[in-house]
């Protein structure tokens, strides 16, 4: 273990081998490219490479990036990693069962909100799996991400709490209409709720905005107006249209520093479903451009390279068009982030690291209000208004004491 409590990185050789497998599978999935991903000679060379990599290193990469559901569907995986197929199939089956269990929860939530007359969109998770593959379990399981109009947030929370969901202490102010509650709603985007039952713990993320960086992304009204309705197993789900889902996937990946291969696969799949005109219209946005560059580095899709090069690709031939310093830096950062042993690996805190994170997120938007929001969120996290033990709201004095204590602890660790 390295100093500061950060564990050793994933094996570079194993990570590159898995990235190559993802690239080949995605190349074979895209309808506009030759389904023969590579020659027999290239496959033989890959088999030799995989035999030289310890199985536990490959397993660590696959588990870290949650690729079991993606890998287990393609015969290439069995050819390159035969000794890992039992593990991959086991975890893919667990993810599939968990995803199927979410269907009944989505049906319950949809009925509750429809009866209450509260417009609701479900995004990521099952809707995204249906949009990109037609299979509700293709992305595995996870939380249920819900989006409501900001003016309906209080009513939505009351409705969910009446259904047995609860807010966790230390996550957000309890009184949503108080000064601290209003601050939290301005500075943040979501409120986590959980419920225990026979099937285990059910988790919801109730959003009133798609991201803290709100300027470039649609608000609820626009998302609702352009929503897509999906139907499966007697379930009707309102979700983001494909363009908005692609925008959100790009921003979500950028905020997380492109640390998840699974999220990049989502971007690649969504891009393959959109017309080139829609992609070109989004190419001027920093997060979209950088995320497309990072995803091209993984999947090799030429459609993404056109977006990554932006206006330069429209002025001259694609292979001659330069890639910006910013997008090149994003690709380098992504490689580093993907090698961390967990997607949320703790990096030792420092003032420089803190400011770098604030600056990186703020510059995803040209809107000064987003810059202010990101800065305020980083200085005064809304969860700091809630006591993590009692769940009671703190006043401003209690908040400042807690933040000062936290800051002192951080400086002592550094």
C-alpha positions as CSV (number, residue, x, y, z in Angstrom):
1,X,0.0,0.0,0.0
2,X,1.3,3.4,-0.9
3,X,1.6,6.3,1.5
4,X,-1.6,8.2,2.2
5,X,-3.7,5.0,2.2
6,X,-4.0,4.7,-1.5
7,X,-3.7,1.1,-2.7
8,X,-1.5,0.0,-5.6
9,X,-2.7,0.7,-9.1
10,X,-4.3,-2.0,-11.3
11,X,-1.8,-3.9,-13.5
12,X,-1.1,-1.8,-16.6
13,X,-0.8,-4.9,-18.7
14,X,-4.1,-6.4,-17.5
15,X,-5.9,-3.1,-18.0
16,X,-4.6,-2.7,-21.5
17,X,-5.5,-6.3,-22.3
18,X,-9.1,-5.7,-21.1
19,X,-9.3,-2.4,-22.9
20,X,-8.3,-4.2,-26.1
21,X,-11.0,-6.8,-25.6
22,X,-13.6,-4.1,-25.1
23,X,-12.4,-2.4,-28.3
24,X,-12.7,-5.6,-30.3
25,X,-16.1,-6.4,-29.0
26,X,-17.5,-2.9,-29.6
27,X,-16.0,-3.0,-33.1
28,X,-17.9,-6.2,-33.9
29,X,-21.1,-4.7,-32.4
30,X,-21.1,-1.6,-34.6
31,X,-23.2,-2.2,-37.7
32,X,-21.2,0.3,-39.8
33,X,-17.9,-1.7,-39.4
34,X,-16.6,-5.1,-40.5
35,X,-18.0,-7.6,-38.0
36,X,-14.6,-9.5,-38.3
37,X,-12.9,-7.6,-35.4
38,X,-9.4,-8.8,-36.2
39,X,-7.5,-11.5,-38.1
40,X,-6.8,-15.0,-36.8
41,X,-3.1,-14.1,-36.5
42,X,-4.0,-11.1,-34.3
43,X,-6.2,-13.2,-32.2
44,X,-3.5,-15.8,-31.7
45,X,-1.1,-13.1,-30.6
46,X,-3.8,-11.8,-28.2
47,X,-4.3,-15.3,-26.7
48,X,-0.5,-15.5,-26.1
49,X,-0.6,-12.1,-24.4
50,X,-3.5,-13.1,-22.1
51,X,-1.8,-16.3,-21.1
52,X,1.1,-14.2,-19.8
53,X,-1.0,-12.1,-17.5
54,X,-2.0,-13.4,-14.0
55,X,-5.7,-14.3,-13.9
56,X,-6.1,-12.3,-10.7
57,X,-4.9,-9.2,-12.4
58,X,-7.4,-9.5,-15.2
59,X,-10.1,-10.3,-12.6
60,X,-9.3,-7.2,-10.7
61,X,-9.7,-5.0,-13.8
62,X,-13.0,-6.7,-14.8
63,X,-14.5,-6.4,-11.3
64,X,-13.3,-2.8,-10.8
65,X,-14.9,-1.7,-14.1
66,X,-18.0,-3.9,-13.7
67,X,-17.7,-5.4,-17.2
68,X,-19.1,-8.9,-16.4
69,X,-22.4,-8.3,-18.2
70,X,-20.6,-6.8,-21.2
71,X,-18.0,-9.5,-21.6
72,X,-20.0,-12.6,-20.9
73,X,-22.2,-12.1,-24.0
74,X,-19.3,-12.3,-26.6
75,X,-17.5,-15.5,-27.6
76,X,-14.2,-13.5,-27.8
77,X,-14.1,-13.4,-24.0
78,X,-14.2,-17.2,-23.7
79,X,-11.4,-17.5,-26.2
80,X,-9.1,-15.0,-24.5
81,X,-10.0,-15.6,-20.9
82,X,-11.3,-19.2,-20.6
83,X,-10.2,-19.6,-17.0
84,X,-12.2,-16.5,-15.9
85,X,-15.5,-17.4,-17.6
86,X,-16.9,-19.1,-14.5
87,X,-16.3,-15.9,-12.5
88,X,-17.6,-13.6,-15.2
89,X,-20.8,-15.7,-15.7
90,X,-21.4,-15.9,-11.9
91,X,-21.1,-12.1,-11.4
92,X,-23.1,-11.4,-14.6
93,X,-25.9,-13.6,-13.3
94,X,-25.9,-11.8,-10.0
95,X,-26.1,-8.4,-11.7
96,X,-28.8,-9.7,-14.0
97,X,-30.9,-10.9,-11.1
98,X,-30.4,-7.6,-9.3
99,X,-31.5,-5.7,-12.4
100,X,-34.6,-7.8,-12.8
101,X,-35.5,-7.1,-9.1
102,X,-35.5,-3.4,-9.9
103,X,-38.4,-3.9,-12.4
104,X,-40.9,-4.3,-9.6
105,X,-39.5,-1.3,-7.8
106,X,-39.7,0.8,-10.9
107,X,-43.3,-0.3,-11.4
108,X,-44.1,0.7,-7.8
109,X,-42.4,4.1,-8.1
110,X,-44.0,4.8,-11.4
111,X,-47.5,4.1,-10.0
112,X,-46.9,6.2,-6.9
113,X,-45.8,9.3,-8.9
114,X,-48.5,8.9,-11.6
115,X,-51.2,8.7,-8.9
116,X,-49.8,11.8,-7.2
117,X,-49.6,13.7,-10.5
118,X,-45.9,14.3,-10.2
119,X,-44.0,14.1,-13.6
120,X,-41.1,11.7,-13.3
121,X,-38.2,10.6,-15.5
122,X,-36.0,7.6,-14.8
123,X,-32.5,7.7,-16.3
124,X,-29.3,5.7,-16.4
125,X,-29.7,2.1,-15.2
126,X,-32.4,0.0,-16.8
127,X,-33.7,2.7,-19.2
128,X,-30.1,3.3,-20.6
129,X,-29.7,-0.5,-21.0
130,X,-32.9,-0.7,-23.0
131,X,-32.0,2.3,-25.1
132,X,-28.6,1.0,-26.0
133,X,-29.0,-2.8,-26.2
134,X,-32.7,-3.6,-25.9
135,X,-32.0,-5.7,-22.9
136,X,-32.9,-4.4,-19.5
137,X,-30.1,-6.3,-17.7
138,X,-27.2,-5.5,-20.1
139,X,-25.6,-2.9,-17.8
140,X,-26.1,-4.9,-14.6
141,X,-27.7,-3.5,-11.5
142,X,-27.4,-0.2,-9.5
143,X,-29.4,2.5,-7.9
144,X,-32.6,3.9,-9.4
145,X,-31.9,7.5,-10.7
146,X,-35.1,9.7,-10.8
147,X,-35.5,13.2,-12.1
148,X,-38.3,15.6,-11.0
149,X,-39.0,19.2,-11.4
150,X,-37.2,21.3,-8.7
151,X,-40.5,22.7,-7.6
152,X,-41.8,19.1,-7.0
153,X,-38.9,18.0,-4.9
154,X,-40.5,18.4,-1.5
155,X,-43.7,16.7,-2.7
156,X,-41.6,13.8,-4.2
157,X,-39.6,13.3,-1.0
158,X,-42.8,13.2,1.1
159,X,-44.3,10.7,-1.3
160,X,-41.3,8.4,-1.1
161,X,-41.0,8.7,2.7
162,X,-44.6,7.7,3.0
163,X,-43.7,4.6,0.9
164,X,-41.1,3.7,3.5
165,X,-37.9,5.3,2.1
166,X,-35.7,7.3,4.4
167,X,-32.9,9.8,4.1
168,X,-29.5,8.9,5.6
169,X,-28.1,11.1,8.3
170,X,-25.2,13.4,7.3
171,X,-26.2,13.4,3.6
172,X,-28.5,16.5,3.2
173,X,-30.5,18.9,5.4
174,X,-33.7,17.4,6.7
175,X,-35.7,20.6,6.3
176,X,-35.8,21.2,2.6
177,X,-37.5,24.6,2.9
178,X,-35.1,26.0,5.4
179,X,-32.2,28.2,4.5
180,X,-29.7,25.3,4.6
181,X,-32.2,23.2,2.6
182,X,-32.6,25.8,-0.1
183,X,-28.8,26.2,-0.2
184,X,-28.4,22.4,-0.7
185,X,-31.0,22.3,-3.5
186,X,-29.1,25.1,-5.2
187,X,-25.6,23.7,-4.7
188,X,-26.3,20.1,-5.3
189,X,-28.3,17.8,-7.6
190,X,-29.6,14.8,-5.8
191,X,-30.9,13.3,-2.6
192,X,-30.2,9.6,-1.7
193,X,-33.0,7.6,-0.1
194,X,-33.0,3.9,1.0
195,X,-35.6,1.3,2.1
196,X,-35.0,-2.1,3.7
197,X,-37.2,-5.0,2.7
198,X,-37.3,-8.8,2.1
199,X,-35.3,-8.3,-1.2
200,X,-32.6,-6.3,0.6
201,X,-31.8,-2.6,0.6
202,X,-33.4,-0.6,-2.2
203,X,-31.6,2.7,-3.1
204,X,-33.0,5.7,-4.9
205,X,-31.2,8.8,-6.1
206,X,-33.8,11.6,-6.4
207,X,-32.5,14.3,-8.7
208,X,-33.8,17.8,-9.5
209,X,-30.9,18.5,-11.9
210,X,-28.8,16.2,-14.1
211,X,-25.5,17.6,-12.8
212,X,-24.1,20.3,-10.6
213,X,-22.7,21.7,-13.9
214,X,-26.2,22.6,-15.1
215,X,-25.7,25.2,-17.9
216,X,-24.8,22.9,-20.8
217,X,-27.4,20.2,-19.8
218,X,-31.2,20.3,-20.2
219,X,-33.4,21.3,-17.3
220,X,-36.4,19.1,-16.3
221,X,-38.9,20.9,-18.5
222,X,-36.8,20.4,-21.7
223,X,-36.0,16.8,-20.7
224,X,-39.7,16.1,-20.1
225,X,-40.7,17.8,-23.4
226,X,-38.3,15.6,-25.4
227,X,-38.6,12.4,-23.2
228,X,-38.6,8.9,-24.6
229,X,-41.1,6.3,-23.4
230,X,-39.8,2.7,-23.1
231,X,-41.9,-0.4,-22.5
232,X,-40.8,-3.7,-21.2
233,X,-42.5,-6.5,-19.2
234,X,-45.6,-4.5,-18.8
235,X,-43.6,-1.5,-17.5
236,X,-43.7,1.9,-19.0
237,X,-40.7,4.2,-18.3
238,X,-40.3,7.8,-19.2
239,X,-36.6,8.6,-19.7
240,X,-34.2,11.0,-21.4
241,X,-34.2,11.1,-25.1
242,X,-31.1,9.6,-26.7
243,X,-29.5,13.0,-27.4
244,X,-30.0,14.1,-23.7
245,X,-28.8,10.7,-22.5
246,X,-25.6,11.0,-24.6
247,X,-25.0,14.6,-23.2
248,X,-25.5,13.4,-19.7
249,X,-23.3,10.3,-20.1
250,X,-20.5,12.6,-21.4
251,X,-20.8,15.1,-18.5
252,X,-21.2,12.3,-16.0
253,X,-18.0,10.6,-17.3
254,X,-16.1,14.0,-17.3
255,X,-17.0,14.8,-13.7
256,X,-15.7,11.4,-12.7
257,X,-12.6,11.9,-14.7
258,X,-13.5,9.0,-17.1
259,X,-12.7,6.5,-14.5
260,X,-15.2,3.8,-15.6
261,X,-14.9,1.7,-18.8
262,X,-18.5,0.8,-18.4
263,X,-19.5,4.4,-18.7
264,X,-17.4,4.9,-21.8
265,X,-19.1,1.8,-23.4
266,X,-22.4,3.7,-22.7
267,X,-21.1,6.7,-24.6
268,X,-19.9,4.6,-27.5
269,X,-23.2,2.8,-27.8
270,X,-25.3,6.0,-27.6
271,X,-23.1,7.7,-30.2
272,X,-23.7,4.8,-32.6
273,X,-27.5,5.4,-32.3
274,X,-27.4,9.2,-33.0
275,X,-27.2,10.8,-36.4
276,X,-24.0,12.6,-37.2
277,X,-25.8,15.9,-37.3
278,X,-26.8,15.5,-33.6
279,X,-23.2,14.6,-32.7
280,X,-21.8,17.6,-34.7
281,X,-24.2,19.9,-32.9
282,X,-22.8,18.8,-29.5
283,X,-19.1,18.9,-30.5
284,X,-18.5,22.4,-29.3
285,X,-19.2,21.5,-25.7
286,X,-16.0,20.8,-23.7
287,X,-17.3,17.8,-21.7
288,X,-18.7,16.1,-24.9
289,X,-15.6,16.7,-26.9
290,X,-13.3,15.4,-24.1
291,X,-15.5,12.4,-23.4
292,X,-15.6,11.5,-27.0
293,X,-11.8,11.7,-27.3
294,X,-11.5,9.4,-24.3
295,X,-14.1,7.0,-25.6
296,X,-12.4,6.9,-29.0
297,X,-9.2,6.0,-27.3
298,X,-11.1,2.9,-25.9
299,X,-13.4,1.9,-28.8
300,X,-11.8,3.3,-31.9
301,X,-15.1,4.6,-33.3
302,X,-14.6,7.2,-36.1
303,X,-17.8,8.9,-35.2
304,X,-16.4,9.8,-31.8
305,X,-13.1,11.0,-33.4
306,X,-15.1,13.5,-35.5
307,X,-16.7,14.9,-32.3
308,X,-13.4,14.9,-30.4
309,X,-11.7,17.0,-33.1
310,X,-14.7,19.4,-33.3
311,X,-14.5,22.3,-35.7
312,X,-11.0,21.2,-36.9
313,X,-12.5,18.0,-38.4
314,X,-14.9,20.1,-40.5
315,X,-12.1,22.4,-41.9
316,X,-9.8,19.7,-43.1
317,X,-9.6,15.9,-43.6
318,X,-10.2,13.9,-40.4
319,X,-6.7,12.3,-40.3
320,X,-5.1,15.8,-40.6
321,X,-7.3,17.6,-38.2
322,X,-5.4,18.3,-34.9
323,X,-6.7,17.3,-31.5
324,X,-6.7,20.0,-28.9
325,X,-4.4,20.1,-25.9
326,X,-7.4,19.9,-23.6
327,X,-8.8,16.7,-25.2
328,X,-5.3,15.2,-25.2
329,X,-4.9,15.9,-21.5
330,X,-8.4,14.3,-20.9
331,X,-7.2,11.1,-22.5
332,X,-4.1,11.0,-20.3
333,X,-6.1,11.7,-17.2
334,X,-8.6,9.0,-18.1
335,X,-5.8,6.4,-18.4
336,X,-4.6,7.3,-14.9
337,X,-8.1,7.3,-13.4
338,X,-9.0,3.9,-14.9
339,X,-5.9,2.4,-13.3
340,X,-7.1,3.2,-9.8
341,X,-8.1,0.1,-7.8
342,X,-11.6,1.5,-7.1
343,X,-13.7,4.0,-9.1
344,X,-13.8,6.2,-6.0
345,X,-10.3,5.6,-4.7
346,X,-9.4,8.2,-2.1
347,X,-6.6,10.5,-3.2
348,X,-4.7,12.1,-0.3
349,X,-6.2,15.6,0.2
350,X,-4.2,18.7,-0.5
351,X,-5.2,22.3,-1.3
352,X,-3.7,21.9,-4.7
353,X,-5.7,18.7,-5.4
354,X,-8.9,20.4,-4.1
355,X,-8.5,23.4,-6.3
356,X,-7.6,21.2,-9.3
357,X,-10.9,19.3,-8.8
358,X,-12.9,22.5,-8.5
359,X,-11.3,24.1,-11.6
360,X,-11.8,20.9,-13.6
361,X,-15.5,20.7,-12.9
362,X,-16.2,24.5,-13.2
363,X,-14.6,24.7,-16.6
364,X,-17.0,22.2,-18.0
365,X,-19.5,25.0,-18.3
366,X,-19.3,28.6,-19.7
367,X,-21.9,29.8,-17.2
368,X,-20.5,31.7,-14.2
369,X,-23.3,30.4,-12.0
370,X,-22.0,26.9,-12.5
371,X,-18.5,28.1,-11.4
372,X,-20.0,29.6,-8.3
373,X,-22.1,26.5,-7.6
374,X,-19.1,24.1,-7.9
375,X,-17.0,26.3,-5.7
376,X,-19.7,26.7,-3.0
377,X,-20.4,22.9,-3.0
378,X,-16.7,22.2,-2.6
379,X,-16.4,24.6,0.3
380,X,-19.7,24.0,2.1
381,X,-21.0,20.5,1.2
382,X,-24.8,20.4,1.9
383,X,-24.4,17.2,3.8
384,X,-22.4,19.1,6.4
385,X,-25.7,20.7,7.6
386,X,-26.8,17.3,8.8
387,X,-25.3,15.6,11.9
388,X,-24.1,12.2,10.7
389,X,-25.1,10.6,14.1
390,X,-28.4,12.1,15.0
391,X,-29.6,13.2,11.5
392,X,-30.6,16.6,13.0
393,X,-29.9,19.8,11.1
394,X,-27.0,21.9,12.3
395,X,-27.2,25.6,12.5
396,X,-24.6,27.8,10.8
397,X,-22.4,27.8,13.9
398,X,-22.5,24.0,14.1
399,X,-21.7,23.8,10.4
400,X,-18.7,26.1,10.7
401,X,-17.4,24.1,13.7
402,X,-17.7,20.8,11.8
403,X,-16.1,22.2,8.7
404,X,-13.2,23.7,10.6
405,X,-12.6,20.4,12.5
406,X,-12.6,18.6,9.1
407,X,-10.2,21.0,7.6
408,X,-7.8,20.7,10.5
409,X,-7.9,16.8,10.3
410,X,-7.1,17.0,6.6
411,X,-4.1,19.3,7.1
412,X,-2.8,17.1,9.8
413,X,-3.0,14.0,7.5
414,X,-1.0,15.9,4.9
